[in-house]
Amino acid sequence: MGPRPSFTQYALEAHAGASEVCLAHLEANGEGPDREELRAAKRLWVRAVREADRLGMPYERACAHHELGRHLEPGERSALGLDQATHLARAIAGYEAVGAVVPSAGAPPRRAGQREPDRGRRDAEATTVIGRPGTDLPQP
């Protein structure tokens, strides 16, 4: 008898997906975390970058860089010492390295070949700019 299959990665995706949907809904309605919650989230995203590095998880590292870049204020640096533009550039490079489609502003990342969900609104228009809407960022 061989080793038993692990469902850990599926549980991780399910938990992450549920929280991403809730956060996207709040942001779409103009709501968002308060200052303390945002500070805690930034600490967790920094931890996610470090853990993804340690565990060799490039897609998750790109997602954490993406969220840090989206939520840092202009001129603010994360605990990793990186500014908004650098986090976003690393996210783009990470997504491209694993074959993920670079998400548009506010859109969740998806793997190459995965169908774009039909949202019936502007979200279906693909761009390569990620970050806050209206933020002009140089592409790497």
C-alpha positions as CSV (number, residue, x, y, z in Angstrom):
1,M,0.0,0.0,0.0
2,G,1.4,3.4,-1.0
3,P,1.2,6.7,0.9
4,R,-2.2,8.2,1.5
5,P,-3.1,11.3,-0.6
6,S,-3.0,14.6,1.1
7,F,-5.9,17.0,0.8
8,T,-4.1,19.8,2.6
9,Q,-3.5,21.8,-0.6
10,Y,-7.2,21.7,-1.4
11,A,-8.2,22.8,2.0
12,L,-5.7,25.7,1.8
13,E,-7.2,26.8,-1.6
14,A,-10.8,26.6,-0.2
15,H,-9.9,28.7,2.8
16,A,-8.0,31.3,0.8
17,G,-10.7,31.4,-1.9
18,A,-13.5,32.1,0.6
19,S,-11.6,35.0,2.2
20,E,-10.6,36.4,-1.2
21,V,-14.2,36.5,-2.3
22,C,-15.3,38.2,0.9
23,L,-12.5,40.8,0.7
24,A,-13.3,41.4,-3.0
25,H,-16.9,42.0,-2.2
26,L,-16.1,44.5,0.6
27,E,-13.7,46.4,-1.7
28,A,-16.2,46.4,-4.5
29,N,-18.7,48.0,-2.2
30,G,-16.3,50.7,-1.1
31,E,-15.7,49.1,2.3
32,G,-12.5,47.8,3.5
33,P,-10.5,46.9,6.6
34,D,-9.9,49.4,9.3
35,R,-6.4,50.6,10.0
36,E,-5.6,47.9,12.6
37,E,-6.9,45.1,10.3
38,L,-4.9,46.4,7.4
39,R,-1.7,46.6,9.5
40,A,-2.3,43.0,10.6
41,A,-3.0,41.9,7.0
42,K,0.3,43.5,5.8
43,R,2.2,41.5,8.5
44,L,0.5,38.3,7.4
45,W,1.3,39.0,3.7
46,V,5.0,39.6,4.6
47,R,4.9,36.3,6.5
48,A,3.3,34.7,3.4
49,V,6.1,35.9,1.2
50,R,8.7,34.5,3.6
51,E,6.9,31.2,4.0
52,A,6.4,30.8,0.3
53,D,10.1,31.4,-0.2
54,R,11.0,28.8,2.4
55,L,8.5,26.2,1.0
56,G,9.3,26.8,-2.6
57,M,5.8,28.1,-3.5
58,P,6.3,30.7,-6.3
59,Y,2.6,31.2,-7.1
60,E,1.7,31.9,-3.5
61,R,4.7,34.2,-3.2
62,A,3.5,36.2,-6.2
63,C,0.0,36.4,-4.7
64,A,1.4,37.8,-1.4
65,H,3.5,40.4,-3.3
66,H,0.4,41.3,-5.3
67,E,-1.6,42.0,-2.1
68,L,1.2,43.9,-0.5
69,G,1.6,46.1,-3.6
70,R,-2.1,46.7,-3.8
71,H,-2.4,47.8,-0.1
72,L,0.8,49.7,0.5
73,E,0.5,53.5,0.4
74,P,2.7,55.4,-2.1
75,G,6.1,55.8,-0.5
76,E,5.3,53.2,2.2
77,R,7.7,50.2,2.5
78,S,6.7,46.8,3.8
79,A,8.7,44.9,6.5
80,L,10.6,43.4,3.6
81,G,11.9,46.8,2.8
82,L,10.1,47.0,-0.6
83,D,7.9,49.7,-1.9
84,Q,4.6,49.3,-3.7
85,A,6.0,49.3,-7.2
86,T,8.7,46.7,-6.3
87,H,6.1,44.3,-4.8
88,L,3.9,44.7,-7.9
89,A,6.9,44.1,-10.2
90,R,7.8,40.9,-8.3
91,A,4.1,39.8,-8.4
92,I,4.1,40.2,-12.2
93,A,7.4,38.3,-12.6
94,G,6.2,35.6,-10.3
95,Y,2.9,35.1,-12.1
96,E,4.6,35.0,-15.5
97,A,7.2,32.5,-14.2
98,V,4.6,30.0,-13.2
99,G,2.4,30.5,-16.3
100,A,-0.4,32.4,-14.5
101,V,-2.2,35.2,-16.2
102,V,-1.3,38.6,-14.7
103,P,-4.5,39.8,-13.1
104,S,-6.1,43.2,-13.9
105,A,-6.6,45.6,-11.0
106,G,-8.7,43.9,-8.3
107,A,-9.1,40.6,-10.2
108,P,-8.0,37.3,-8.7
109,P,-5.1,35.6,-10.5
110,R,-5.7,32.6,-12.7
111,R,-3.5,29.9,-14.3
112,A,-2.8,29.9,-18.0
113,G,-5.5,28.1,-19.9
114,Q,-8.1,28.7,-17.2
115,R,-11.3,30.3,-18.5
116,E,-12.0,33.9,-17.5
117,P,-15.2,34.0,-15.4
118,D,-18.1,35.7,-17.2
119,R,-18.8,38.5,-14.8
120,G,-20.8,40.5,-17.4
121,R,-18.9,43.7,-16.7
122,R,-15.6,45.4,-17.2
123,D,-13.6,42.8,-15.1
124,A,-13.5,40.5,-18.2
125,E,-11.2,43.1,-20.0
126,A,-7.7,41.8,-19.4
127,T,-4.9,44.2,-18.7
128,T,-1.4,43.6,-17.3
129,V,-1.6,46.4,-14.8
130,I,-2.1,45.3,-11.2
131,G,-2.5,47.5,-8.2
132,R,-5.0,50.1,-7.2
133,P,-7.3,51.3,-10.0
134,G,-5.8,54.4,-11.6
135,T,-2.3,53.6,-10.4
136,D,0.3,54.0,-13.2
137,L,3.0,51.4,-12.6
138,P,5.9,50.6,-14.9
139,Q,5.9,47.0,-16.2
140,P,9.1,45.0,-15.7
